[in-house]
Amino acid sequence: MKFPVIFLSILFVLLDATPSNAIKFSIHPRPRAGGLSRRVDMSGGRTALQNSGDTSYYCNISLGGIQHTVIIDTGSSDLWVTKTVTDSKALNVHAEVDYVGGSASDMQRRLHPRN
């Protein structure tokens, strides 16, 4: 009875150690540039922004064969790209983001993986 328990334990350890297909990035810290120190709050007044650690984290990614340096934003799961990316196709889905001081909108595009 001990053999199956030991065998299963070893099997689970080996399965957990198997490499995954996750994307890996090299992340680099960089001192944050000054300039954004205040923002408009909902009532139209100004409120100070907190500067925590004075550091932003960046990594390089390649989209359509062109390298881009992007900031790591843990508050968002989306990647917004402001330029046209080759090998992308329009989804014909309108996207709009509203900010306190205005909004931004565009048609969404999907990147095609290279084979």
N, C-alpha and C positions, 0 to 999 in steps of 0.2 A: 504493500500500500504506500510506502514511502517513495518508491520509485516514480510513480506518476506525479506526485506532488513536486518532487525535485525536478523532474523533467519539464513539467509545465512552468515552474519558476524560471528555469534556465531559458526556456523558449520565449517567455515574455520579456526577459532581459535582452535577449538577442533581437527580438522584433522591435523593441524600443530603441535599440542602438542602430537600426537600419537607417541609412541616409534617406532624407526626404527630398521631395522635388521643390522645396521652398526656394524662393528667390533670396539671394544673399547680396547685401550692400555693404560697401565700406563707408562708414559714417564718420564725418569729421566735424569737430566743434569749431566755431568761429565766433569771435566777439561780435555782438550785435551792433549794427550801424545805428547811430543816433538819428534823431529826426522825428520819430513818432512818439511823442510824449503825452499827447492828450487826444481825447476823442469826444465826440458829441454824444451826450446821453439822450435818452428818449424824450426828455422835457426840453431839449434844445440847448441846455447848458453844457458846460464842459466838465469832464471828470478825468482825473489823472490815471494813467496806466501804470500798473505795477511792473517793475523791471526786476525779474527774478533771475539772478545768476549772470545777467549780462551776456548770455551765450545762446546762440541758435545752432542747430545741428543740420548739416547739409550732406547730401550724397549726390553722386553723378548717375544719371540714367540715360539710356539711349532710346530715342523714339524715332522710328523711321530712319535709322542710321545716323541721326544727329544727336550729339551728346548735349544734355542739359544738366545744369546744377540746380537741384531743387532743395527747398527747405523741408525738413521733416516736421509735419504738423500732426500731432497726436490727437487733435480735436476733430479730424476729418478723415473719412475713409475714401474720399474721392481725390483724383488727381485732375486738376484743371490746367490745361495747356492753352496759352494765348496765341500760339502760332499754328499754321497749318502743318500737319504731320503727314509725311508720305505713307502710303500703305494704310490709309484710314478711309472709312466709308461713312457717309452721312446716315444717321439713324432716323432723320426727319422727326426728331423729338425736341421740342422747344424746352430749353432750360432757362430759368430766371432766378437770380439771387437778389433779394431785397436787403439793402443796408439802410441805416438811419439817414445817411446823407445822399441816397440815390439807389440805383439798381444796376445790374448787369445782366444781359441775356444773350443767348446764342443758340444755334442748333448743335445738338450733341453729335459726336462722331465716335466710331468704334475702331480701335486698332486691330489689324489683322496680324496674327502671329506668323512669323516667317517659318517656312518648312525647311 
